[in-house]
Amino acid sequence: MFITITIQTQKGQADIRIDSEQKISEGLKVLWESGKLPPGHMPDFFRSSVKECLVSAYRTFNEEGIFDGDILTVTE
């Protein structure tokens, strides 16, 4: 199943549609490499605005309970 989420960094944000069974790090790595997200390192954790907690970049969106409309903010 595909979900639409927002990735927010200090340099901007991007709305993306991505497979919920994909690991967060794998899906976002492709976006960073293609220039669709601002340059920067791939973080280990993101903050979910819906769950109001940290989520691991090494688990799938589905495993972390990330669904349509969530905003993942890069943590430093």
Secondary structure, DSSP 4 states (H G I P E B T S, - for coil): -EEEEEEEETTEEEEEEEETTSBHHHHHHHHHHTTSS-S----SEEEETTTTEEEETTSBTTTTT--TT-EEEE--
